[in-house]
Every structure is written in structure tokens, then in C-alpha cells.
Amino acid sequence: MPLKMTLKPGERIIVNGAVLENGGGEAHLVFLNDAAFMREKDILAEVDALTPASRIYFALQCLYIFPARRDHYGDLLTELMADYLAAAPSAVDIIERVKQQVSQGEFYHALKTVRALIAHEKERLDNVSAPIESLSDATPRGESGSNPGVGVDPSGKAAG
């Protein structure tokens, strides 16, 4: 089934590893056969892949758009997903879905699934940062704080 896509002036797209830029007004493309393509808004630059989940997205993106290097990026993707799963076992369902989609050659769908992994990661990191911030505001026991002259002896009783 043909796929019709509209590109804005100056918008880029990668098609089968080639970077194309719309050099004029609005352009309409029709893909009549299968092609590996990514719109500029969906492309993640390597320098922007700063978190474990975004590195998985980057490796999968490269696996998809550079078929000549599939072995390299496939091995990297497998390693990154195993590392993520070891650190966050709660992501097992998402990781398994990505693995299944990749094994079936559904790279574009797998990229969409990895977006759920990025959301999973953000949720976990947001839950971790809140307790850390509250700890940085706390005064350690035994140091002067709002009750000058009051400390805690080793038995836990107030002293001072």
C-alpha cells in the first residue's frame, strides 16, 4: 500500500540511509514500495543519546536506516537492552515487545515501542530525583539546625 508523506520547506528525511532535504516549497512524496525512512523530527543524533533508553533508540534507529551495518547495530542493541533490563526489570514487557518487533523486521514499530521505554525511564528517574532533592534539604543529625544546642547522643536520646 503506498504511503504519502508531505515535507515542509527545508525538512529532512532519511530514505534507505540517504539524507534528503526539501530544497523548495512543500513537497509531497509517495512511497510505492518498502523503504527504510525516518523524518527529521524522529531522528535522534548520537550526541543527544544521553540516557540508557535513548541509546537503545539510537542503536535501533541505526539498525533500521543502515542495513549494511545491521550486525554491528544489532549486537549493540542487544547489549544495551540487556543492560537496561538488568537495571530496570520492570521494563521486561517493553523490552520483549521491542525484541519481537526487531526479530520480525518491524523496525519502525520497534522505534515507536522504544518511546514507551523512554517514558518508562523518565518515570523511574523522576521518582528517584524527588527523594534525593528532599534529602539534600535535610540537616544531618547531631549538626546544629533549627534547634541550636540540641544534639543526639549515640543512644538516640536528646542531649544538650
JOMO-V169607 format. One line per field, one symbol per residue. ss: DSSP state (2 for helix, 1 for strand, 0 for the rest). phi: phi as a letter, one per 20 degrees, with the letter a starting at -180 (. if undefined). psi: psi as a letter, one per 30 degrees, with the letter a starting at -180 (. if undefined). A space follows every 50 residues. Layout:
# JOMO-V169607
ss = ???
phi = ???
psi = ???
This chain:
# JOMO-V169607
ss = 00111110000111100111100000111110000011122200022200 02222222222222202222222222222222222220222222222222 22200022222222222222222222222222222220000000000000 1100000110
phi = .fddcddfgnfdbdclneedcfecfgdddceecfbecbfgfeedfgfeed dgffffgfffgfgfecffdgfffffffgffffffffecgfegffffffgf fffemefffffffffffffgfffffffeffffffffefefgnefbfdfnd ccegenefcp
psi = kkkkkkklkfklkkjhfkkkkjgbakkkkjjflkkjlkleffkkkeffif leefeeeeeeeeeefiffgeeefeeeeeeeeeeeeefiffgeeeeeeeee eefggieeeeeeefeeeeeeeeeeeefeeeeeeeeffkkkkflkbfikfk aklfffkkl.
